[in-house]
Amino acid sequence: MNRARSLSFLSLAVVVATTASISRTEAAEPRLEKADVFTAGERGFAGYRIPGIVVTKAGSVLAYCEARKHSKSDWGEIEIHLRRSTDGGRTWDAPRQIAHMGPRVARNPVALAKKSGGPADQTVNNPVAITDQVTGAVHLLYCIEYMRCFYLRSDDDGVTWSSPTEITATFEEFRPEYNWRVIATGPGHGIQLRNGRLLVPVWLSTSKTSPHGPTVAATIYSDDHGGTWQRGELVTTERFGPNESAVVELSDGRVLLNARQRTAAPHRLVVTSRDGATGWSEPRFDPALTEPVCMAGMVMIPASAPQTRSRLIFTNPASGTRERKNLTTRISEDDGQTWSYSRSLESGPSAYSDLAVLPDGTILCFYERGVHSEKPSPYDALTLARFNMEWIMQPNVGVKK
């Protein structure tokens, strides 16, 4: 990237940071609104899971997920569906399939060996979108059968999408170090660093103990706006079993990766890197963040006047056990070292979540919610919560539904 373009990008980043910041004086009244975006059983699909959400450069909201046709299983006939909103998530266009539109892919041998799904099913999984603040494009990565990875993009604010390009070769670069049989992007969303790099958390598995285990985590990245993709270094060894990570760029430019993990420790695993791809720090557990073995949401709101500190927002089920319930949102004002505020967003069954921020500072949490808690797999809806910083900071506020 030349100097003129770098300065242009930095200027744009300042504008985005300014518009995405929340002023305590301008947004004094706490507010929370909720509405279901996808509901199990609708449009012929048994369930919708694995939510992801981004706000485009133009301000539109894109909410996407796995549409699971015959069951709620991780392996089966699964499509990627998207809904688009141009009014901040208040109303939505009709759901539509956006991937995979190419030829059907044969089953992963792991799925056949473990009898996961039917022999003719096609599992399209783990969609991850990134908003490009330089080009205005929306980039989307997804996997098929947890063994092949594809990339596509939208250059018209999420209305239409390009044909998919396979980028599995990027994951093949891991093989000399880690001979995987299963791969996955995200889930959730990726990020763009201040230098323009597109960054996506990924995980890989040898499937020795289960279809998805053991695991290691890493990132892949693009320095040419999605034209090519490269692998980063592995974050940790299998000892921690990290997967389904969330990433943010911290106020000092480092990248924080916050991972689900499967050790006996009931806390989230965190590491940092100077560039999001190399030189990962020694892993540590965050004692303030409980770990129910569940994907979490994370987004950074940069500092700008009158807000003098950046704020890191985090969501995951904070049940204190392995139960997925009591989805809680937290605020850190020191790049995740401590958590100043927390508030329960959904006290009942609740699991995966993803976060985005509107230009006016409204926080969006797109998450799995249980309507019928007596069901063995109770996530019946993908719900969007719209709230402001004041709602997290002030207790005892009613919910508008």
C-alpha positions as CSV (number, residue, x, y, z in Angstrom):
1,M,0.0,0.0,0.0
2,N,1.5,3.4,-1.0
3,R,1.9,6.3,1.4
4,A,-1.1,8.3,-0.1
5,R,-3.4,5.3,0.2
6,S,-2.2,4.5,3.7
7,L,-2.9,8.1,4.8
8,S,-6.3,7.8,3.1
9,F,-7.1,4.7,5.0
10,L,-6.0,6.1,8.3
11,S,-8.2,9.2,7.7
12,L,-11.1,6.9,7.0
13,A,-10.3,4.9,10.1
14,V,-10.5,8.1,12.2
15,V,-13.9,8.9,10.7
16,V,-15.2,5.3,11.4
17,A,-13.8,5.4,15.0
18,T,-15.5,8.8,15.6
19,T,-18.9,7.7,14.3
20,A,-18.8,4.4,16.1
21,S,-17.9,5.9,19.4
22,I,-20.6,6.4,22.1
23,S,-20.9,9.7,23.9
24,R,-22.2,9.4,27.4
25,T,-23.8,12.9,27.0
26,E,-25.5,12.1,23.7
27,A,-26.9,8.7,24.7
28,A,-28.1,9.2,28.3
29,E,-31.1,6.9,28.3
30,P,-30.4,3.2,28.6
31,R,-32.1,1.2,25.9
32,L,-32.5,-2.5,24.8
33,E,-34.6,-3.9,22.0
34,K,-34.8,-7.6,20.9
35,A,-36.3,-9.3,17.8
36,D,-35.9,-12.7,16.3
37,V,-34.2,-12.8,12.8
38,F,-34.3,-16.5,12.1
39,T,-36.6,-19.1,13.8
40,A,-36.3,-22.9,13.8
41,G,-38.9,-24.6,11.6
42,E,-39.4,-21.6,9.3
43,R,-38.9,-21.9,5.5
44,G,-38.4,-25.7,5.8
45,F,-35.3,-25.7,7.9
46,A,-35.1,-27.6,11.2
47,G,-32.8,-24.9,12.8
48,Y,-30.6,-21.9,12.3
49,R,-27.3,-21.7,14.2
50,I,-23.8,-20.2,14.2
51,P,-24.7,-16.5,13.9
52,G,-22.5,-13.8,12.4
53,I,-23.0,-10.1,11.9
54,V,-21.2,-7.1,10.3
55,V,-22.1,-3.5,9.5
56,T,-21.0,-2.5,6.0
57,K,-19.1,0.7,5.2
58,A,-22.4,2.2,4.0
59,G,-24.1,1.3,7.3
60,S,-26.2,-1.7,6.3
61,V,-26.4,-4.7,8.6
62,L,-25.7,-8.2,7.3
63,A,-26.8,-11.1,9.6
64,Y,-25.8,-14.6,8.4
65,C,-25.9,-18.1,9.8
66,E,-26.0,-21.8,9.1
67,A,-29.4,-23.0,7.9
68,R,-29.7,-26.6,8.9
69,K,-32.1,-28.5,6.8
70,H,-33.1,-31.8,8.4
71,S,-31.7,-31.5,12.0
72,K,-29.7,-29.2,14.2
73,S,-26.6,-31.3,13.9
74,D,-23.2,-29.8,13.1
75,W,-22.9,-32.3,10.2
76,G,-25.8,-32.6,7.7
77,E,-27.5,-30.7,4.8
78,I,-26.5,-27.1,5.7
79,E,-26.7,-23.9,3.7
80,I,-25.4,-20.4,4.5
81,H,-28.3,-17.9,4.7
82,L,-28.2,-14.1,5.0
83,R,-30.6,-11.3,5.8
84,R,-29.9,-7.6,5.1
85,S,-31.1,-4.5,6.9
86,T,-30.8,-0.9,5.9
87,D,-32.3,0.6,9.0
88,G,-30.0,-0.6,11.7
89,G,-31.5,-4.0,12.2
90,R,-35.1,-2.8,12.8
91,T,-36.5,-4.4,9.6
92,W,-35.0,-7.1,7.3
93,D,-35.2,-8.3,3.7
94,A,-36.1,-11.9,3.1
95,P,-33.6,-14.6,3.9
96,R,-31.6,-16.0,1.0
97,Q,-28.9,-18.6,0.4
98,I,-25.5,-17.0,-0.5
99,A,-23.2,-20.1,-0.3
100,H,-22.4,-22.6,-1.7
101,M,-23.7,-22.0,-5.2
102,G,-21.1,-24.2,-7.0
103,P,-21.1,-27.9,-7.6
104,R,-21.8,-30.1,-4.6
105,V,-18.8,-31.3,-2.7
106,A,-18.3,-35.0,-1.6
107,R,-18.5,-35.8,2.1
108,N,-15.6,-35.5,4.4
109,P,-14.2,-39.0,5.2
110,V,-14.4,-38.0,8.9
111,A,-18.2,-37.5,8.6
112,L,-18.6,-40.9,6.9
113,A,-16.4,-42.6,9.4
114,K,-18.2,-41.0,12.4
115,K,-21.6,-41.4,10.7
116,S,-22.3,-37.7,11.1
117,G,-25.2,-36.7,8.8
118,G,-26.4,-38.6,5.8
119,P,-24.0,-40.0,3.1
120,A,-25.4,-37.6,0.5
121,D,-25.5,-34.5,2.7
122,Q,-23.4,-31.3,2.0
123,T,-22.3,-29.4,5.1
124,V,-21.6,-25.7,4.3
125,N,-20.3,-24.2,7.5
126,N,-18.7,-21.5,9.5
127,P,-19.4,-18.3,7.5
128,V,-17.2,-15.3,8.4
129,A,-17.7,-11.8,6.9
130,I,-15.3,-8.8,7.0
131,T,-16.2,-5.2,6.1
132,D,-13.4,-3.6,4.0
133,Q,-13.3,0.1,5.0
134,V,-10.9,0.9,2.1
135,T,-12.8,-0.6,-0.8
136,G,-16.3,-0.8,0.7
137,A,-16.4,-4.5,-0.2
138,V,-17.8,-7.2,2.1
139,H,-15.6,-10.3,2.1
140,L,-17.0,-13.7,3.1
141,L,-15.2,-17.0,3.9
142,Y,-16.9,-20.3,4.5
143,C,-16.1,-24.0,4.6
144,I,-17.6,-27.1,3.0
145,E,-17.5,-30.4,4.9
146,Y,-15.0,-28.9,7.3
147,M,-12.3,-29.7,4.7
148,R,-12.4,-27.1,1.9
149,C,-12.5,-23.3,2.2
150,F,-14.0,-20.8,-0.2
151,Y,-13.9,-17.0,-0.6
152,L,-16.4,-14.6,-2.2
153,R,-17.2,-10.9,-2.0
154,S,-19.9,-8.3,-2.4
155,D,-19.2,-5.0,-4.0
156,D,-22.7,-3.6,-3.7
157,D,-23.3,-3.6,0.0
158,G,-24.3,-7.3,0.4
159,V,-27.0,-7.3,-2.4
160,T,-25.1,-9.6,-4.8
161,W,-22.1,-11.9,-4.3
162,S,-19.3,-13.1,-6.6
163,S,-18.7,-16.7,-7.6
164,P,-16.7,-18.6,-4.9
165,T,-13.0,-19.0,-5.2
166,E,-11.4,-21.9,-3.4
167,I,-8.7,-21.0,-0.9
168,T,-8.1,-24.4,0.7
169,A,-4.5,-24.2,-0.5
170,T,-3.9,-21.7,2.3
171,F,-4.8,-24.3,4.8
172,E,-2.6,-26.9,3.1
173,E,0.3,-24.7,4.2
174,F,-0.4,-25.9,7.8
175,R,0.1,-29.6,7.0
176,P,3.9,-29.8,7.5
177,E,3.3,-28.6,11.0
178,Y,-0.2,-30.0,11.7
179,N,-1.7,-32.7,9.5
180,W,-5.4,-31.8,9.8
181,R,-8.5,-33.6,8.7
182,V,-11.0,-30.9,9.6
183,I,-10.7,-27.1,9.2
184,A,-13.1,-24.3,10.1
185,T,-13.1,-20.5,9.7
186,G,-14.4,-18.3,12.6
187,P,-17.2,-18.5,13.2
188,G,-18.6,-14.9,13.7
189,H,-16.8,-12.1,11.9
190,G,-13.2,-11.2,10.9
191,I,-11.6,-7.8,11.2
192,Q,-9.6,-5.3,9.2
193,L,-6.5,-3.9,10.9
194,R,-5.6,-0.3,10.7
195,N,-2.9,-1.1,8.1
196,G,-5.6,-2.6,5.9
197,R,-4.9,-6.3,6.6
198,L,-7.9,-8.6,6.6
199,L,-7.7,-11.2,9.4
200,V,-9.8,-14.3,10.0
201,P,-9.5,-16.7,13.0
202,V,-9.5,-20.4,12.1
203,W,-9.1,-23.7,13.8
204,L,-7.9,-27.1,12.6
205,S,-8.3,-30.7,13.9
206,T,-6.8,-34.1,13.3
207,S,-10.1,-35.7,14.4
208,K,-8.3,-38.3,16.5
209,T,-10.8,-38.2,19.4
210,S,-13.9,-36.8,17.8
211,P,-15.0,-35.2,14.5
212,H,-13.9,-31.9,16.0
213,G,-11.1,-32.9,18.3
214,P,-8.4,-32.3,19.3
215,T,-7.9,-28.7,17.9
216,V,-5.4,-26.0,17.4
217,A,-6.1,-22.3,16.5
218,A,-4.5,-19.9,14.0
219,T,-5.4,-17.0,11.7
220,I,-5.3,-16.5,8.0
221,Y,-4.9,-13.1,6.4
222,S,-5.0,-11.1,3.2
223,D,-2.9,-8.0,2.6
224,D,-4.4,-7.3,-0.9
225,H,-8.1,-6.9,0.0
226,G,-9.0,-10.6,-0.5
227,G,-7.0,-11.3,-3.6
228,T,-4.7,-13.8,-1.9
229,W,-4.7,-15.4,1.5
230,Q,-1.8,-16.6,3.7
231,R,-1.5,-18.6,6.9
232,G,-0.3,-17.3,10.2
233,E,1.5,-19.2,13.0
234,L,-0.3,-21.7,15.2
235,V,-1.5,-19.9,18.3
236,T,-0.9,-22.8,20.8
237,T,-0.5,-26.6,20.8
238,E,-3.3,-29.1,21.2
239,R,-2.7,-29.0,25.0
240,F,-5.2,-26.2,25.3
241,G,-7.6,-27.4,22.6
242,P,-8.4,-23.8,21.4
243,N,-11.0,-23.2,18.7
244,E,-13.8,-20.8,17.6
245,S,-11.8,-17.7,18.4
246,A,-12.7,-14.0,18.3
247,V,-10.2,-11.3,17.4
248,V,-9.9,-7.5,17.9
249,E,-7.2,-4.9,17.3
250,L,-6.3,-3.3,20.6
251,S,-5.6,0.4,21.2
252,D,-1.8,-0.1,20.9
253,G,-2.1,-2.0,17.5
254,R,-1.6,-5.5,18.9
255,V,-4.2,-8.2,18.1
256,L,-6.0,-10.0,20.9
257,L,-7.3,-13.5,20.2
258,N,-9.9,-14.8,22.7
259,A,-10.5,-18.6,22.3
260,R,-12.9,-21.2,23.4
261,Q,-10.9,-24.0,25.0
262,R,-11.4,-27.5,26.3
263,T,-9.1,-27.9,29.3
264,A,-10.4,-28.3,32.9
265,A,-9.9,-24.6,33.5
266,P,-13.3,-22.9,33.4
267,H,-12.0,-19.7,31.8
268,R,-11.4,-18.2,28.3
269,L,-8.0,-18.5,26.7
270,V,-6.3,-15.3,25.5
271,V,-3.2,-14.5,23.5
272,T,-1.8,-11.4,21.7
273,S,0.3,-10.8,18.6
274,R,1.8,-7.7,17.1
275,D,0.4,-8.3,13.7
276,G,-2.4,-10.9,14.2
277,A,-0.4,-13.7,12.5
278,T,3.0,-14.1,14.2
279,G,4.8,-14.0,17.5
280,W,1.8,-15.1,19.7
281,S,2.3,-14.5,23.4
282,E,2.2,-17.2,26.0
283,P,-1.4,-18.3,26.5
284,R,-3.2,-17.3,29.7
285,F,-6.6,-17.8,31.1
286,D,-8.8,-14.8,31.8
287,P,-10.2,-15.4,35.3
288,A,-13.0,-12.9,34.8
289,L,-14.4,-14.7,31.7
290,T,-16.1,-18.0,32.4
291,E,-15.9,-20.8,29.8
292,P,-18.9,-23.0,29.1
293,V,-17.1,-24.3,25.9
294,C,-19.0,-22.0,23.6
295,M,-18.2,-19.5,20.9
296,A,-18.1,-15.8,22.1
297,G,-18.6,-12.4,20.5
298,M,-16.0,-9.5,20.7
299,V,-15.8,-6.1,19.2
300,M,-13.7,-3.0,19.8
301,I,-15.1,0.6,19.9
302,P,-12.1,2.9,19.4
303,A,-11.6,6.0,21.5
304,S,-12.5,9.4,20.2
305,A,-13.6,12.7,21.8
306,P,-15.4,12.9,24.2
307,Q,-14.8,9.2,24.9
308,T,-11.1,9.2,25.8
309,R,-10.7,5.4,26.2
310,S,-11.4,2.6,23.8
311,R,-14.0,0.1,24.9
312,L,-13.9,-3.7,24.3
313,I,-17.3,-5.4,24.3
314,F,-17.5,-9.2,24.9
315,T,-20.4,-11.6,25.1
316,N,-20.7,-15.2,26.1
317,P,-22.8,-17.5,28.3
318,A,-21.8,-16.7,31.9
319,S,-23.5,-19.5,33.8
320,G,-20.5,-20.4,35.9
321,T,-20.9,-24.0,34.7
322,R,-20.8,-25.8,31.4
323,E,-24.4,-24.8,30.8
324,R,-25.0,-22.5,27.9
325,K,-27.3,-19.9,29.5
326,N,-27.2,-16.4,30.9
327,L,-25.6,-14.7,27.9
328,T,-23.8,-11.7,29.4
329,T,-22.2,-8.6,27.8
330,R,-19.1,-7.0,29.4
331,I,-17.1,-3.9,28.9
332,S,-13.3,-3.5,29.3
333,E,-11.7,-0.1,29.3
334,D,-8.1,-1.4,29.4
335,D,-7.8,-3.7,26.3
336,G,-9.2,-6.7,28.1
337,Q,-7.0,-6.6,31.2
338,T,-10.0,-6.1,33.4
339,W,-13.8,-5.9,32.9
340,S,-15.4,-2.8,34.3
341,Y,-19.1,-3.6,33.7
342,S,-21.2,-6.6,33.0
343,R,-24.9,-7.2,32.4
344,S,-27.0,-10.3,31.6
345,L,-28.6,-10.0,28.1
346,E,-30.5,-13.3,28.1
347,S,-30.9,-15.3,31.4
348,G,-32.3,-18.5,29.8
349,P,-30.7,-20.9,27.3
350,S,-28.4,-18.9,25.1
351,A,-25.2,-19.9,23.3
352,Y,-23.2,-18.5,20.3
353,S,-23.1,-14.8,19.8
354,D,-21.5,-12.2,17.5
355,L,-21.2,-8.4,17.9
356,A,-21.1,-5.3,15.6
357,V,-21.5,-1.6,16.1
358,L,-23.7,0.8,14.1
359,P,-22.3,4.3,13.0
360,D,-24.4,5.9,15.8
361,G,-22.8,3.7,18.4
362,T,-25.6,1.3,18.9
363,I,-24.3,-2.2,19.8
364,L,-25.7,-5.2,17.9
365,C,-25.6,-8.7,19.4
366,F,-26.8,-11.5,17.2
367,Y,-27.2,-14.7,19.3
368,E,-28.7,-18.1,19.7
369,R,-31.7,-18.1,22.1
370,G,-33.7,-20.9,23.6
371,V,-37.5,-20.5,23.4
372,H,-38.4,-23.9,24.7
373,S,-35.9,-24.7,27.5
374,E,-37.1,-28.3,27.9
375,K,-35.7,-29.3,24.5
376,P,-32.3,-31.2,24.5
377,S,-31.0,-28.7,21.9
378,P,-33.0,-25.6,22.9
379,Y,-31.6,-22.9,20.5
380,D,-34.8,-22.2,18.6
381,A,-34.1,-18.6,17.4
382,L,-31.4,-16.4,16.3
383,T,-32.2,-13.1,18.0
384,L,-30.8,-9.6,17.4
385,A,-30.4,-7.4,20.5
386,R,-29.9,-3.6,19.9
387,F,-28.6,-1.7,22.9
388,N,-26.3,1.2,23.9
389,M,-23.4,1.5,26.3
390,E,-25.6,3.0,29.0
391,W,-27.7,-0.1,29.1
392,I,-24.7,-2.2,30.1
393,M,-23.5,0.3,32.6
394,Q,-26.8,1.0,34.4
395,P,-28.7,-1.8,36.1
396,N,-32.4,-2.5,36.4
397,V,-33.5,-1.5,32.9
398,G,-36.6,-3.0,31.3
399,V,-36.5,-4.9,28.0
400,K,-38.4,-3.7,25.0
401,K,-39.5,-6.7,22.9
